[in-house]
Every structure is written in structure tokens, then in C-alpha cells.
């Protein structure tokens, strides 16, 4: 009897070739009982999984909708009008807090430093146009969806690519955390309950966004489009109406804080101290650029022509973002907005600090109150749209993180499960992983956007800089081979744009690191290092396993016919475990023998067929179509159909399985095998056999078991504890 999660246990009497001791002794039922309990546990777990699966299927369909066929992937692609709110909601919504971050930093030097804010806005605008122009080159040159990671990996090498990937993953997680907490704080100014329970409310919003994204990109995009466009329209109406009132009608508008004074922490800064302050304010204003790279990562989600539509969406996003950012800064200056990092003590009214009971509203809220009037219809609409779009800004990360995670999983840097599409053709595992990590950050930082935003920006400028540097090398490589003068002229112009982008974003990266490191940026760098180390370790593991199980060209021990037989071999790829399972099956002399695979990815199935024919494997290969990308159900149905055709026949299913030695390796292997065994266990007339392939790490587990005197060789139960101890000593020698 083969216990699924333990050593091989042999029950019963001794057979031929077995030496039995004649000394009477009490029977040892310890191992027998252990095996019985383990088998019972396996049966219970399989039954529980089946029942739970049925009980959870209906709620799952209610929450995320019915499953979609793989051939409907094209129907989920996005037109530009939907792609703009899906991929650009983060940079568009950042204008709700980026101007406030600029004023907060400048307030350290007092109100007199506010006159630098227009120049900081100009610098942010120049940077935004530079980044947008640079990324337009990216989407045309690399439309596959790898974005910054693909550019850096292809042109600068795997280490640079992995650095970019680590930076983007950290930035996507922070995008969710910062956007949600900022939205909660905006909403909390109107609803006290929200601000009193902001951690709970932030986690609830993250869960809601997760469910919306699990329903699919196009469906969630339609939900996000309306509030995003209402927010953009409201901001433009506010800018235009404010300009008319101030410039045409000559009216004076006052923000609710215009009568306050600011107690400067450092009055009259000059020289290097002033320059450092301005650079820090500029780095805070660069929050307006977060999410720009998401469009280059999401090119495959656009309708054809993909590159052209992505480039157009980039241009639209850049133009809208800089217009709104500059407009809000201008109105904040004209209406006298005052902001302070510690409003209770630094905001002065009538010579007295405003006190701890004061709630400092965001800049956009104060400007809207000055332009529209507090409580007016347009003020309420813009306030509601601002809070909602800040929540939805996290959707940029919900689309970028799973796509990048899928590409990294395909390149074996992340677990393969992240490359699998869910029922709604979204990368569900990546969505869930992003939500869990973001909620962890929200809980750790108490849903405080001021603390979280200090972690922001670093990752995105790391990816900006390396991506643009990679594009320069990309154009250099193509220029060396291109002879057409017209194409060379276009390439030279593109290279100049990317070179300026690399220089400018690299300079900003240095500024951000210097000005924000002690304020929390080190945490983001630490997160990048953790991601980098984790992905490197996963890649090394997968590479080591691939080398270990690679199918040899000639004969090998794994293809030698063993002494047993089989009728149905489940395979996914041709490697050593597959060859061992096929060789094991051939000697069972069953009436029929075939290999069975499930067509989840047509490209991989085509490659499998070609490799099968090239090797001349003399076992027929049966391919089961799976339009919903399921693996377990098509196999179960095929086996049941064989049983229905011949009820008196038995079906034997052989599953190749890895044997690993570390707990974390179980998360990376054998998940499909476990699900299949659990389902097939209750199918009458079906026998399931696991053909183990011991990886090198399994030796670690064997040695550990021997050291603990827990290793049991075949027949050890019958020989008793004394004999087992002798065998263990011999094995160690």
C-alpha cells in the first residue's frame, strides 16, 4: 500500500525471499496503525475536497460569473475608451494628492516657499511628457506586454530585467495601498465612521476591487469608466470655471484655509537647504507619474492595432494628467490653499494653533469648495468622484501586476500557477496575491497615506530608468544592421527621445533616493531586494529541476521497461518522469495503452505533439480539448466515458509525480496531481498509480528521516524495531 504522504508501507505476511525471526514477540502495530490512519486521512481529504468544491461552486458563480471559454479571449480585449480608465486611472487620479504633497513639503519653509510650486509643476510636466514620449517608443518596439521587464531583460540582461520586475511588483502593491488609503481619507472627511475604522474599510474596498477584477478585465473596465470620466470632467469644469471667475469676471476666490498662517519649521531657507527642499517637493510631485508604465505592460489587452491604440491612450493620458495637475496647482495658488505636515500645531488661525480637532482636507477638495461653493451640486459630485476614482486607481495595479506576474511565471521566476488564467480569463492567482500583499501593507501602516506615500515613487523610477536605457541599446542594435535612410532617421530620433528619458528619469531617481530614503523609501528598496531574492531562488529551483528531469536523446535508465504495466499515462511534457511512467506502463500488458494530455495552451500542445513524433514514441497520444482551461474535469469525464463503454473493464491511471525534500517545494509542484488523485479515488473501477521521480532534494528528506530513526524500508514493519534500527545504522554507514 502506498501512502500518499509517507514512506512505502508493506502490510501482511512475509513472502518469498523474506527471512522471518523465530523468536516470539508481541506484534508491532505502530506502523500498521499509522498507515491505516494516513489512508483514512487521504480518503477523508478527498471526500472533503469534493464536497467543498460543490458547495463553493454556486457562490463562486454568483460572485465572479460563469466561466468563459478560451476562444472568447478576444472578446475581453479593450477599446481605447475603456482602456483609458482601466490603465490610466492611477496617473489621472494622482492629481488628487500629488499637488497636496508638493505644498506639504514646501510648507516646511513657510508660505513664502509656495511661490516655487509653479516651477515644480513645470518640471513635473516636462518629466511627464518625456516619459510618455519614451513609452510610446516602447509600445511600438515591444508590443508583447512585457513592458519595462521585457525591454530591460532583452537589452540589459536578466539581472536588469529582474531588478525592473522587482521594482514594478513593489510599486503595484504600493499603488493599491496608497490609492485605497487616500480614497478612505477623502471619504472620511464626509463620513466619520470611515475614518474611525479606516483599516477595516480599506481592506473591505480591496476585497471589493478584487472581486470586480476576478470577473474579468473588460467587465471591470466598464464599471470603472463612468467614475473616471466623471472625475476628469469635474476637474476640467473646475479649472475652466475657476479661470472664468478669476480672469474674466475678476472675482476673488478663497479656499477654507486661505486665512491661516503656517508656522515654518525652517524659516528663510537658502542655499543647499533650499535646493534640497525643492528637490524633495519635486520628488513628491512625481507621484503624478505613477502608473504610466502600466500601458506598456498591458498592450496585449488592447484591440488591434494594439501598439497604435496603446500609444494613443498613452498620449491621451499624459495630456489629461498634466493639464489637471497644472490647473489644480494654479487654482491652489490663486485661492490661497494652506497645507501643513502637522496641521494641529503648524496651522495658525488668529495667532493660535488650529488644534487637534481640525481635519485637513486635500487640496482638490479645498479648491473645489472655493470655486463651486461648499455643498453645491458640482462640489458634491466632484468630491464623490474623487473618492471613488482614488479607489479605482488601484485598478491600474490590478491589471499590471497579474500580467507581469504571468510573464515572470512563464520565465520561471514565479510559481507557474500565476501564468494560469481563471474562469473569467483573468490571471486570478496574481489578482489574489496582489490583494493579500496590499492588505498586509494597509494593516501594518494603519491605512495612513502619509506614511505609505513615502515608500512610493522609488520603484517606478527604477523601472523608468532601466527601461529607457534598454531602449537606447535596442536602437543601437537595430541601427547597426539598418541601411534604409528613412528608417535610420526614425530610429535616431527614437533613440534621442529614449536617451533623454533615461538621463532625466535617472536624475529623478537619484533625487528621490536622496530625499526620501530616510522618510521610508528604504522599505521599498528592501521590498525590491526581497522580491529579487525570491524570484532568483525560484528560477534556480526550476532550472535545477529542468536539468535533472530533461529527457535524454538516447536510451537511459528511465526508459528501461520495468516489471509492471498500465493503460493510461497522464503527461504534460516530455521529460524523465514521463519516460519513466511510459516505460513502467509498457510491461503491464494491458489491452490498450495510451498517453493522455489536456490542451490548455495550444502552442504548448503543438510543441508536445511535434516532440512526440520526433522521438518516435510508440504510444498513441490522446489530446483532450479544454475550452475552459480545466485539467481535472476533462480527464475525469474521459475516464468515466471509458467506464461507461465497458463497465466490466478496469481503468488504470498512472500519474508521474515529483518527490521533493523541502516544504516550500510542495507549493511549486504536484498540485494538479493531488487534485486528480482526490477525484479519481471515488470513481468506481479506476485504479490510480503514482510513478515517483525523486529529485535530488528528496535525499535531504531521507537523510533527515534516517537521523530521526523514522526511515522505514520495505518489510521493516514485519522485522520489528530492533531490525529497523540495524537497517538504519547500515544505511547511515
N, C-alpha and C positions, 0 to 999 in steps of 0.2 A: 504494500500500500504506500503510495507516495503522498505524504502530507504536503500541502501546498506551501506552507511557510516554514517547514522544518526539515531536518535530515530525512533520508530514506529509512523507513521503519519496516521491519520484517516481522510479521506475526505468524504464529503457527508452529508446527513441529519441525525438527531438523530433517533435512533431506539428504540425498546422496552427497557424499563428499564432506559432510559436516561431522566433526568429532564432538560427541557429547560426553560430558563427565559423568561418572557412575556414582559420585558422592551425592547422597540425598541432601537436598537443601530446600528451604522454603522458596516457593516461586516468587520471582521479581515481577510484579505487575506495574511498576512505576512507568516504564516506557510504553507498555500497552495502554495504560490509562491515559498517558499524555497524548498518544496518537489518536485514541478514541475521542478525547476532548477536542483535539485540533480538527479532526474530521467533522465533528459536530459543529464546531465553530464555523468551519467553511460552509457547511450546509445552511446554518442559520444566517450567515452573512449574505449568501447568495439569495436566499428567500427574502431577507430584509431588503436587499437592493432591488429585487423585482417588485416588491410591494411598494416601496418608496417611489420607484420610478413611475408606477401607475398613479400613485396618489399625487405626485408633483407635476404630472404632465398637464392636467387640466389648468391649474393655476398658472403654469408657465405659458400656456397658450393664451390665457386671458391677459397676462401682463405684457408679453412681447409679441403676440400674434402667431399665426400659423407659419410653419416652416416654408421656406421658398426653395424652389429647385435651383440647381447650379446654373442651368441655362437661362435663368432670369437675372443673372448678374448685370447684364446690360441695361435692364430696366431701372436699376438703382443708381445709374450714373447721373451726374448733376448738371443742369444747365447753369449758365453764369448767374442768373438772378437768384438761384438757390445756393450756388457755390459761394457767393459773396458773404452772406450771413453765416454759412457753415464754417468757412475757413478764415474769414476776416473779422469775426466778431470780437476776437481778442484785441487786435490793434485798434479797432474802431471804438471799443468800449473803454480802452485805456485812457482816452481823453477825459474820462470822468474822474480819474485820480492823478494822472501824470501832471497836470498844471498845479494841483494842490501840493504835490511832492516838491515841485520847484520852489513854490512860495514858502513851504515849511522850512526848507534848508536856508533860503535867503533870510528868513526871519531871525536867524541866529545873529545876524549883524544889524537887525532892526529894520524899520520901514524904509529907511534910506536906501537899502540894498535892493528894494523891489524894482528900481528903475533898470536893473540889469536883466530882468525877466524877458523883455522883448528880444534882447540879443541871444539869450539862451534858447528862446523859441526858434530864432533864425538858425542857430547851429543844429537844433534837433531836426528842423525842416530839411536842411542841406543833407544831413545824415540819412533821413528817411528817403529822400529822392535817390541818393547814392545807393542805398541798399535795395530799393525797388528796381532801379535800373540794372543793378548787378544780378538780382534774382531773375529778371526777365531773360538774361543770358542763360541762367541755369536751367530754366524750364524748357528752353528750346534745345539745349545740348543734352540734357538728361531727363527725358520725359517718363522714365520707367517708375518714378515715385520714390527713388532712394534719397532724393534731395541732397542735403549737405553731406549726409553719410556716404552716399554713393560717390559724390564728387571728390571728397577727401580720400576715400578708400581707393578709388581708381587712380588718382593722380599723385597722392602723397603717401600712399601705403596703408596697410592695415592698422598700424598704431594710430595714425592720424584719424582714420575713419572711426576707430573705436573711441577715440577721445571726443570726436564730434557726437557720436551716438550717445555717449555718457552724458555730455552736456545737454543734449536735446531731451533725453529722458528726464533729467533733473528739472529742466525748465518746464516741461509739460506738466509734471507733478505740481510744481510751484504755481503754474498758471491756474490750475484748478483751485488750489488752496487760496491764492491771493484773490482771484476773481470772486469766489464764493464768499469769503470773509468780508471783502469790500462791499459786496451787494448786501450782505446781512447788516453791516453798519449803516448803509444808506437806508435800508428798510427800517432799521431800529430807531432812526430819528423820528419816525412817524408812529411806530408800534413798539411801545416799551417792552412788551413781553419778549419780542425777538432779541433785543439787545441784552435782556436779563438772562436769556438761555441761548446765547449765540453759538456755543459749541454744538449743542443739540440741534439747533435749527440749521447750522451749516452742514452737519452730517446728513440731516434729512434732505436738504437740497441736493447734496452729492448723490444720494441714493436715487432721488427722482430723476436726475440727469442721466444716471447710469441706466435706469430702466428705459428712458426715452431713446438712448443710443443703442441699447440692445435690440430695439425694434427695427433698426436699420438706418443708414446714413440719410437716405432721401426722405424717409418719413420724418425723422427728427429735424432735418433741414427745413421742411415746410413749417413745422411748429416754431422754429427759431426765426424764420424770415420776417414775420409780422412785427414782433417787438424790436428787432434790429432796425428795420426800416422806419418804424415809428420813432425810435431814438435818434437816428440820423436826421430824419425830417424835423424833429423837435429842436435839435441843436441848431440846424441851419435856420429855422424860423426865428430862434432866439438871437442868433448872430445878426440876421438881416434886420429884425425889428429893433434890436439894440442899436444898430448903426443908424437906422432911420431916426429913432428918438434922440440919439446923441448928436448926429451930424446934420440932419435935415431939420428936425423940429427944435433942436437946441435945448432939449430937456436935460436935467441933471438927474442921474440915477444913482441911488445909494444902496449898497449891499448892507445887510443887517449888522455887519461888523465894521462898517466904514468909520464909525465914531470911536472905535477902540484904538488904543496905542499898544505898541509891543515893547516889552522890556527885553532889550537886546542882551544876549549872553556875552557878546564881544562887540562892544560899541567901537565904531571907527576903524574897522579892519583895513589894512593897506598892505601893499607888497605881496609877499608869498602867501600870507594868511588869506588875503582877499582872493588871490588866484585859486588857492586850494578850495575855498568856499564856493567859488563859481564853478569849478570843475565838479565838485560834489553835487551842486544843483543841476548841472548839465547831465551827470550820470543818472540822477533821479528822474529827470525829464525823459531820458531814453527809454523809460518804461513804455512810452508810446510805440516803440518798435517791436515789442514782444509779439510773437505770433506771425510775423511777416514770413518766416521760413516755412510755415505750415502749408502754404500753397504749393511750394516746390516739392514738398513731401507728398502732397495729395493729388498730383497730376493725373494718376490713373483713375481717379474718381470723377473727372470731368468728361463731358460728352465730346465727341470728335468735332473738329480737330482739337485734340487735348491740349497740346502745347500753346496753340494760339489762344484758346479760351482761358487757360491758366495765366498767360501773360497779360491778357486784357483785364482779368479780375485783379491781378496784382496792381496794375496801373490805376484802376478804379479805387481800390483800397487805399493806395498811397495818397491819391489826390483828396479823397474824403477825409482821411485821418489828419493830414497836415492842415487842411482848411479848418477843421473843427478845433484842433489843438491851438492854432494861432488865434482863432476867433475867441475862444474862451479866455486865453491869456490876455488879449486886448480888452475884453469886457471886464475881466477881473481888475485890471489896472484902472479902467475908467470909472468903475463903480466903487472902488476903494475897499476891496476884499482884504481882510487881515487873517492870517493863519499863524499858528504857533505850535511848536512841538509839545509844549506843556501849557495848554490854554488856561488851566486853572490859575497858574501863577504868572504867566508871561503876558497874558492879555489884560490890559489895564483899561478900566472904564471909570471916568471921574476920579482918577488918581488911585483907585482901589483895584486890586486883582479881582477878576471876574468870579473866582471861586470854583470849587469842585463840582457844583451842581450844573455848570454850563456844559452843553453838548455842542461841540464844534462841528458844524455841518460842512460837507465837502464844498469845494469851490464852485462846482457846476450848480449845486443847489442854491448857493448864495447869489450867484449871477442870475439864475432863473427867477429868484424872488425879486431881485432889483429890476429886471426887465419886464416880467409879466405881472408882478404883484403877488404877494403871498396868498395862497388859497384860490387863485384864479384857475380857470379850466386848463389853460395851457401849462401852467406851473404844475398842476397835479398830474397831467398826462406825462410831462417830461420827467417828473420825479419817479413816477411808476415805471416808465420805460427805462430810465437809467438803472434802477434797482434790478429790473428784470434782465436787461441786456448784460449787466455785470455777472448775473448768474449764468446766462447763456454764453458768456465769453469763454467759459470753461469748455465749451463745445469744441473750440479750436484744438484743445489738447485731446479731447475725446476722439477726434478724428486723426490727429497727428501721431499720438502715442501708439495706438494699436497698429497703424500702418507701418511705422518704424519698427515696432516690436516684431511684426510679421517678417519683415525683411531681415532683421537680425536673427530671428529664429531659422529662417531659410539658410542663412550663412553660418548657422550652428553656434551663434553667440548667446542665444537664449533658448529655453526649453522649446521643443518642437510644437508643443500644444499652442503656442502663441501664433503659429502660422496657420492654424485651422480656423475656417470660417464657421460661425454658428448658424442656428436655424434661419436667421434673417440675413444671412450673407455678410454679417459684420464680424470683425475679429473679436468675438465675445470675451475670450480669455484675457486679451490685452485690455479691454474696457474694464473688466472686473479688477485686474491688477492695478490699473491706474486709480480707480475709485478707492481701493483699500489703502494704497500708499498716501493719497491725498487726505483721506480721513485721519490717518495716523498723524500727519503733519498738523492738521487743524486741531486735534486734541492736544498734541504736545505744546503748541504755541497758543492755546487758548483762543483760537479764532481771532487773533489780533493782527490786522492787516499791516499795521505799522512795523511790527516785528518781522512778519513774513516777507514784506516787500524788500527788506534789506538783503534777503537771500536771493532776490530776483536779479535779473539782467546779466549776471556773470555768465551763465550757461549759454544764453543766446548769442552773446558777443564772441564767445569761444567758437561757436559753430559758424557765425558770420565770417570771422577772420580766416579760419582754416578752409572754409568753402570757397571764398574768393581767391585765396592763394592757390587752391587746387584748380580753379578755373583758369588762372594765368598759365599754369603748366599745361592745362588742356589745350589752350590756344597755341602755346609754343609748339606742342607736339604736332598739331594739325598744320601749322604754318610751315613746318619743316618739310611736309610732304605735298602741300598745295601749290599748284603752279598758276591757276587761274587768277589774273589780276583783280577781277571784281570780287571774288571770294576772299582773296587775301586782304583786300581793303576792308571788307566787312569783319574779318577775323581780327585785324589790327585794331579796329575801332572797339570791338567787343573786349579785346584784351586790355585796352586802355581803361575801359569802364571798370572791369574787374580788378585791375591793378590799383586804381584809385580807391575802389571799395575795400580792398584788402588793407591798404595803408590806413584809411580813415577808421575802419572798424577795429583794426589792431590798436590804433592810438586810443580809441574809446575804451577798448578792453583794458589797457594799462591804467587809464583814468579810473575806470570802475573798480579795478582791483585795489588801487592805492586808496581811493576814497571810501570804499565800502567794506574793505577787508575786516576791520575791527568792529564794524557795525553788524556783522552777521554773514558777510559774503564767504567767510571761511567754512561755514556749514555747507553751503552749496558746493564748494570745492571738495569738501570731504565726501559729500554725496556722489560727486562725479568719480572720485577715486574708488568708492565702494562699488559703483556700477561697473567701472572699468575692470577692477579686480575680479568681480563676479563673472562678468562676461568672458574674460580671458580664461578663467578656470573652467567654465562650461565648454568653451571651444576646445581647450586642451583635452577635456574628458571625451568629447565627441570624436575628436581626431584620433585619440588613442584607441577608442573602441572601433572606429572605422578601419584603422590599420590592423587591428587584431582580428577582425572578422572579415577582412577583404577576401573575396573568393579568388583562389589561385587559378592560373591559366591551365596548369597541368594537374595530374592526379595528386590527391592529398589524403591524409588520414580521415578528413571529414567526409569524403565521398566513398570511402570503403563501405561495402554493404554489411550492415550489422545482422543480427540473428532474428530480427522481428519484422513485422510487416504492418502496412497501413493502407487506407483507401483515400483519404482526403487530407492534403497538406495545405495549411494556410500560409501564404507568403506575402511579403510586401516588397522585398528587394532580393537580389541575388547576392548572398554573402555566405560566409562559413556556416552560420546557424541554419540557413535554408538548405544548403547542400547536405548538411548532416541529417536534417529532417527527411529529405528526399531519399537519401541512402538508407536511413532507418526504415522507411516505408516500403522500399522495394522488396525486402525479404519477407514481408508478411503474406505475400502471395494472395492478396485479396482479388476478388473478381474484377474490380475496377480500381484504378488509381489515377487520380488527377490532382493537379495543383490548383489552388483557388486564390484569387486576389480580387480586391474591390476597387473599382475605378472611381477614385475620389478626385484625382488630378489627372486629366487626360494626357498631359505632357509626360508625367512620370509613368503612366501606364504604357504609353507608346515606347518609352525608353526600355521598360521592363520586357515588353514583347520582343523588341529588337535584340536585347541581350540574351533572352531565352533562345531565340532562333540562332544567334551567332554561336552560342555554346553547344547547340545541338542536344539539349536536354531531352531525353526520350520519355518524358512525362507530359501528357497534354495539359495545357494551361487554360483554365477557365476564368474568364473575366466577368465579374458581376457589376452591372451599372448601378450607380448610387446617385441619383439626381439631387438628393438632399444631403450628400456628403457624409452619410452614416456608414459605419463599418460593421457594427454588430448586427443590425436588423437584416441587411441583405444576406448575410451568412446564415443567420437563424432560419430565414424563410427558405433558403436553398436547401438546407439540411432537412427541414420539415417536409419540403416537397419530395425529397428522395424517400423519406419515410412513408409518405402517402402513396407514392408509386409502388413501393414494395414493403408493405407493413411488416413482413416476417424477416426482412433483412436488417442487419445492424449497420450503423454508420459509425466509422471511426474517424475522429478528427484529431489531427496532430498539429500542435502549435509550437513553433520554435520560440524559446524563451531565453533571455539573458539571465545569468546568475551573477549578482553583484555583491560586493562586500561592505559597502558603506550605506548608511541610511538615506543620505541625500541622493544617491544614485537611483533609488527606487522611484523618486519623483520624475526621473528623466527617462525611464524605461518601463515596459511591460504593462502600461495602463490599459491598452486595448485587449491584451491577453487576459487580464483579470476580469474585465467586463464580459468577454466571450465565455470564459470558463463558468462564470456565475450564471449566465443564461443557459448554456448548454447542459449544465449539471442537471436541470429539471426536464430535459427533453427526453422522452422515453426512447429506448433503443439506440441511444447515442453514447459512444464512449469517447472521452477526451483524454489525450495523452500530451503531456508537455515534454518536449525534447530540449533539455537544458544545454546551454552553451556557457561554460564557465569562463568569465572574463578574469583577467589577471587579479583584479581587486578581490575576487571571491576567495583567493588564497589567504587574504588577511582575515576573513571571517573564519575560515577553517582553523588557522593557527590560533586565533583568539579562543575558539571553542575548545581546542585541544588543551590550551593553557588552563582553561577553567574546568577541565575534565568533563566537558559537556559533549564532546565529539563522540558520535556513535556510528561505527562502521556496520555494514550489513551483517546480521547474525549476532550482534553484540548483546541484544536483549536476551537471547537464549543462553549465552555464555555466562551472564551474571556480572556483578560489579567487579569481582577480582580479575576476571579475564579481561574486562573492558579496560581496567587500569593498566594491565600489562600491555594491551594493544596500544593504549595512548602513549605509554613510555616508549614503545618501539617506534611509533610514528614520529615522536619528537627526535629520537636518535637518527 
